[in-house]
């Protein structure tokens, strides 16, 4: 264990907070704009054929949250992998949106958080809650994304791979 242990860490945090109590972040513009990007890479692990997926969230152009991890399940298609990645991004979007709403300082956060993806099939799955014959193999638990989109928590939009901040 490091010298000082947990008590040393707490002291360091308190010193940091004391030194930075008068500092704050400034974002340009009148409203805060929260946008997300999601992506998945095709079978990045040859041993288990699982996809790597992730997301990036920007607040007025500055990155505020990101994640990259191997998916828990082996997807049968790129569309399924991208759909799963979009679901993880949507969960993060809902959490961030609820957190910002609790602060009661940004009225525009009531709008759906836009999540950009570069896979047309995954975007279609999220926007149109109906069965597609090419995607009927997607596990039902991942269709929570459809519910989040239809509730207005988030919105899926297309972005080119070159402009996708989360692209692998």
N, C-alpha and C positions, 0 to 999 in steps of 0.2 A: 504494500500500500504506500502511496505517495506521502511524503512528509506533510503533516497537517491534516491529511485525510478530508473527511466531509466538512469538518469545522473550518479548515483552511479554505475550502472551496466557497463556503457560505460567506466567510470574511471577504474573499476576493470579489464576490458578487456585490456585497454591500458597499465596498470601496468603489467599485465601478459605477454603481447607481448614484453614489454621492458625487462622484466626479462629473457625471453626465446628466445630472438632474435638470440643467438648464438647456440641454440640447434637444433638438427635435428635427424630424424630417419635413421637408417642404416639397410638395408636388405642384407642378405647373397646372394651370387650368382651374376652372370653377368647380368641376365635378371630378370625383375619382372614378376612373374607368378600370374595371377589373375584367381581364380577358385571360382565357386559358387556351393551351395548346396540348394536344395529346397525340401520341404516336406509338407504334409497335414495330419491332424489327422482326423479319421473317426468320424463324428458327436459328437464333444466334448461338444456341448451344447444341452442338452436334451429338452430344451424349444423350440428352433427354428430349431434344427437339422442342423445347419450350421457348416461347417468344420472350424477348425483353421488351418491356413497355414502360412508358413514363408520361409525365406531364410537366408543364411549366405554367405558372400563373404570373401575370404582370399586372401591376397597379400603376396606371399612367406611364407605361413603358418600362418600369423598373421591376425586375424579377423579385417576387416576394415569397414564392413557394415552388418547390420542384420535387420530383421523385422519379427514380429509375429503379426498376426491380424486375426480376424474372417472374413471369406469370405463374400462378399456382397450378393451372391446368394446361394440358397440351391442346392447343387450338387446331382445328382441322383446316382452317383457311386464314389468309391474311385478313379478310373481312372480320372474321370472328375475333382474331387477336386485336385488331384496331377497335372493335366494339367493346371488348373487355377493357382496353386502355382508356377509352372514352368514359366508361362507367366509373373507373377509378378517379378520373379527372372530375367527373360530375359530383362524386361524393365530396371531394375536396372543395369544389365550387360551392356546394350547399353549406358546408361548414364555414367557409370564409364569408359567404353572404350573410349567414345568421350572426356571425361574430360582428361584422360591420354594422348590421342592423341594430344590434344591441347597443352599439356606441351612440346611435341616434344622431349622427352628424352628416350623413350622406343620404339625401332623399332618393337619389337615382339608383341606389342599390336594390330598390324594389323591382327593378327590371331584371329579366333573366340574364344570367351570366353567360356570355358567349364563349363556347368552347370550339376551337378550330381544329379540324382534322383533315387529313389528306386522302381519306379512303371513302369513295362515293357509296360503296355498299354499307359501310358502318353508319354513315350519316343517314342514309335512307332507312336503315333499321331503326335508328333512334327517332326519326321524324314521323314514320308511318307505322303505327302499332297494328300491323297485320302480318300474317304469315307469308314468308317468301320461301318458295320451294328450295332455293339454293342455300337457305340459312336455317332450315328447320332443325338442324342438329345443334344449334346454339342452346346451351343450357338455360332453363327458365330463370334461374337466379340472376342472370346478367340482364334480363329485360327490365330490371329496375331502372335502367337508363331511360327506357321509353316513358315510364311513369314520371320520372323527374322532368323530362322534356314537356310532356303533356300538362303537368302541373304548373309549368312556367318557372321552375327553379333555374333551368339553364336552357340554352339553345345551341344546337349544333350547326356550324357553318363550315363551308369548304375553304381551304387554303392550299396553295400549291406546296409541294414538298420543300421547295427552295425557300419558301417564306415561313415554314413551320418551325417555330423555335424549339420544339421538342423532337424534331426529326433526328433519327439515328444515322 
